């Protein structure tokens, strides 16, 4: 069947029936391989071996996180400096926060989560890099859970298959998911 980059990438991740795919990169997709055509509120795409891929696309991920990273680095850039590699610092700061009541909606651009992101419950003691990114990761995990439940309300998957750069780069994100 005619397939696109998404299907090929998941085949490259060895996604099989009964496994839920979370592709966490610039954007995100939640996908499930099914042996039969099962129309629903998701997109259904042809997959390999006469199977189908039910998927939700346009879920906020790396592009939305970049909005936060760019904001946090703006003063340094205006001063002629920059943090060469912010992700290890972000991972360490977010890992040091056990829990946060800061809430973020990462829909900073048109997505399945809306088109107006937000940050709620800001206080002096919780508005830090660690709290900000733990809340962002929690929002991502909540989105993945929501769309996974919409793909398969009775949880017909037995394994999660992560793909994408952010899933590899951020162990804390995988842990929160």
ZAMARGU-4260 file (C-alpha; in steps of 0.2 Angstrom, whole numbers, plus 5000, padded with zeros to 4 digits):
<rodrens>
0) 5000/5000/5000 | 5006/5018/4998 | 5013/5023/5015 | 5021/5039/5021 | 5036/5044/5032
5) 5026/5041/5048 | 5022/5023/5044 | 5040/5019/5038 | 5047/5027/5054 | 5036/5016/5064
10) 5041/5000/5054 | 5059/5005/5057 | 5055/5005/5076 | 5048/4988/5073 | 5030/4992/5079
15) 5019/4977/5079 | 5001/4974/5083 | 4997/4976/5101 | 5010/4989/5104 | 5006/5008/5107
20) 5018/5020/5098 | 5023/5036/5105 | 5033/5046/5093 | 5040/5061/5103 | 5049/5073/5092
25) 5046/5090/5085 | 5028/5085/5085 | 5020/5069/5092 | 5009/5055/5086 | 5001/5042/5096
30) 4998/5026/5085 | 4991/5009/5086 | 4993/4995/5073 | 4977/4985/5070 | 4974/4970/5059
35) 4957/4977/5052 | 4950/4993/5047 | 4943/5001/5063 | 4936/5019/5059 | 4935/5031/5073
40) 4939/5049/5079 | 4957/5046/5074 | 4966/5045/5057 | 4967/5028/5049 | 4982/5025/5038
45) 4987/5010/5028 | 5001/5000/5036 | 5012/4985/5031 | 5006/4967/5029 | 4988/4972/5026
50) 4986/4981/5043 | 4981/4998/5047 | 4988/5012/5058 | 4976/5022/5069 | 4984/5038/5074
55) 4982/5055/5082 | 4994/5068/5075 | 4998/5086/5080 | 5001/5083/5098 | 5012/5096/5106
60) 5030/5090/5109 | 5047/5097/5105 | 5041/5112/5095 | 5031/5118/5111 | 5046/5114/5122
65) 5057/5125/5111 | 5045/5139/5115 | 5050/5138/5133 | 5068/5135/5130 | 5069/5150/5119
70) 5060/5161/5132 | 5072/5155/5145 | 5087/5159/5134 | 5082/5175/5127 | 5090/5187/5140
75) 5107/5177/5138 | 5105/5179/5119 | 5101/5197/5120 | 5117/5199/5130 | 5128/5190/5117
80) 5128/5173/5127 | 5119/5157/5125 | 5118/5140/5133 | 5126/5128/5121 | 5116/5112/5126
85) 5101/5116/5137 | 5093/5099/5138 | 5105/5091/5151 | 5102/5106/5162 | 5083/5105/5159
90) 5083/5086/5163 | 5093/5089/5179 | 5082/5103/5185 | 5066/5094/5181 | 5072/5078/5189
95) 5076/5087/5205 | 5057/5092/5207 | 5048/5078/5214 | 5031/5085/5210 | 5023/5102/5205
100) 5007/5110/5205 | 5012/5121/5191 | 5001/5117/5176 | 5005/5120/5158 | 4995/5118/5142
105) 5008/5116/5128 | 4996/5121/5114 | 5007/5136/5109 | 5002/5133/5091 | 4987/5124/5082
110) 4986/5106/5088 | 4974/5093/5095 | 4976/5102/5112 | 4970/5119/5105 | 4979/5134/5099
115) 4982/5144/5115 | 4995/5137/5127 | 4995/5143/5145 | 5004/5142/5162 | 4993/5141/5178
120) 4996/5141/5197 | 5012/5152/5195 | 5019/5156/5212 | 5036/5162/5218 | 5041/5145/5224
125) 5036/5135/5209 | 5041/5146/5194 | 5058/5138/5190 | 5066/5128/5176 | 5063/5112/5186
130) 5045/5115/5189 | 5041/5122/5172 | 5048/5107/5163 | 5041/5094/5175 | 5024/5102/5172
135) 5027/5102/5153 | 5032/5084/5153 | 5017/5080/5164 | 5006/5089/5151 | 5014/5079/5137
140) 5011/5063/5147 | 4993/5067/5150 | 4990/5071/5132 | 4998/5054/5127 | 4986/5045/5139
145) 4971/5054/5133 | 4974/5050/5115 | 4979/5032/5119 | 4963/5030/5128 | 4954/5037/5113
150) 4963/5025/5101 | 4959/5010/5112 | 4947/5013/5127 | 4950/4995/5133 | 4969/4997/5132
155) 4972/4983/5119 | 4991/4986/5119 | 5003/4977/5129 | 5019/4987/5126 | 5024/5005/5123
160) 5036/5009/5109 | 5045/5025/5110 | 5053/5034/5095 | 5059/5051/5091 | 5073/5062/5097
165) 5065/5068/5113 | 5060/5051/5119 | 5078/5046/5118 | 5085/5062/5125 | 5074/5064/5140
170) 5073/5049/5152 | 5063/5058/5164 | 5050/5061/5151 | 5049/5043/5147 | 5047/5039/5166
175) 5033/5052/5168 | 5024/5044/5154
</rodrens>
